[in-house]
Amino acid sequence: MTIPRLLLFLVLTTVTLPLLVVVALLVDVVRWVVSRKPLIAVRMVLFMWAFLVISTGGVTWMFLNWIMAGFGRRKESMVHNAYQVQRWWARSLFASVGGLFGFEVSIEGHELVRPGPIIAMFRHASIVDNLLPAVLITDREKMELRWIIKRELLADPALDVGGNRLPNYFVARTSMNPEEEIDRISGLADGLDEDGGVLIFPEGTRFTEEKRRRILKRLEKRDPDLFARAQQFTNLLPPRLGGPLALMDKGIDVVFCGHHGLGGFAHLKDIWGGDMVGQKISVKFWRVAATDIPSDEAGRRGLLLDQWQQMDDWITSVQEAQTDA
């Protein structure tokens, strides 16, 4: 159902693209005259079309590989191809959004990503930052990450087809059997080599102030200790502990990634405000060796929360530096 829908949207958007651009330009002119907003409608229309083209290209590429792999019989060829498609897909999408919105990206600590195996823990603050692991680790470092992805994203045909060819896990965030979900997440770390890793967004969802207040209210009754720590996070949601702590028990180095400049864009309506244009995006990696990870769960929990506080403090420092500048 989703692949025909993707193709239909691509055809309709391509046919009507000139009209859509003209209408979007008129909207942008009115917005600029009234409130001096940058051209957002045109950028969003062009990115929507680019997204459809790139996603269709990825699905088509994987379909042709399925045929060449003996109609799916040569699994190793399909996995290798799926990683190639993922690199191209993420690189193309990020280049499209970065080019249209004029991003400036600076990266600190990228040399700490290698060697594997690693557990990569990324901040999640927008509808754009989920491209960062594929762009900065899978594509740039040629490392094969195993992703923990929310099951709702199976509605995207490119993620559905490609994601299920790779050793990823589509997690059910509202599962009635969380122990099974944690076991499946933990199992992704088995058999990794120096070119491999597991990717998880410990927050489990994109940061918004509304979500932060709701989670804190829930934690106040369920986990007072975590509530006390989480109150200190001003830029991050408290990490969901089950999956991250299980992965930290695997004896593998953990690479943390914080970023600033993509926050506040949790929904398309946030982009509509225009603040995304010309954003200066700062990314920072740091690494915790497996030998420094405590063997007991309480110790691992404390270490994770300490690193989360470090990430939150770094985001605040970047905000303050940009304000001063």
GISUL-V867625 format. One record per backbone hydrogen bond with DSSP energy under -1.0 kcal/mol. CO is the residue of the C=O (numbers start at 1). NH is the residue of the N-H. Records with the same first field share a line. If there is no record, write none. Layout:
BEGIN
CO=NH, NH
END
This chain:
BEGIN
1=5
2=6
3=7
4=8
5=9
6=10
7=11
8=12
9=13
10=14
11=15
12=16
16=20
17=21
18=22
19=23
20=24
21=25
22=26
23=27
24=28
25=29
26=30
27=31
28=32
29=33
30=34
31=35, 37
32=36
40=44
41=45
42=46
43=47
44=48
45=49
46=50
47=51
48=52
49=53
50=54
51=55
52=56
53=57
54=58
55=59
56=60
57=61
58=62
59=63
60=64
61=65
62=66
63=67
64=68
65=69
66=72
67=70
69=74
73=75
74=78
75=79
76=80
77=81
78=82
79=83
80=84
81=85
82=86
83=87
84=88
85=89
86=90
87=91
88=92
89=93
90=94
91=95
92=96
93=97
94=98
95=99
96=100
97=101
98=102, 103
101=278
104=281
106=283
108=285
109=112
110=113
118=198
119=255
120=200
121=257
124=207
128=131
129=132
131=135
132=136
133=137, 138
134=139
135=140
137=141, 143
144=197
146=199
147=169
149=171
150=153
151=154
152=155
153=156
156=160
157=161
158=162
159=163
160=164
166=168
169=149
171=151
172=175
177=181
178=182
179=183
180=184
181=185
182=186
183=187
185=188
186=189
187=190
193=196
194=116
195=144
196=118
197=146
198=120
199=148
200=122
201=204
202=240
208=212
209=213
210=214
211=215
212=216
213=217
214=218
215=219
216=220
218=222
219=223
223=227
224=228
225=229
226=230
227=231
229=232
230=233
241=245
242=246
243=247
244=248
247=250
253=119
254=288
255=121
256=286
257=123
258=284
260=282
265=127
267=270, 271
268=272
271=274
274=277
276=279
279=104
281=106
282=260
283=108
284=258
286=256
288=254
289=292
290=293
296=300
297=301
298=302
299=303
300=304
301=305
302=306
303=307
304=308
305=309
306=310
307=311
308=312
309=313
310=314
311=315
312=316
313=317
314=318
315=319
316=320
317=321
318=322
319=323
320=324
321=325
END
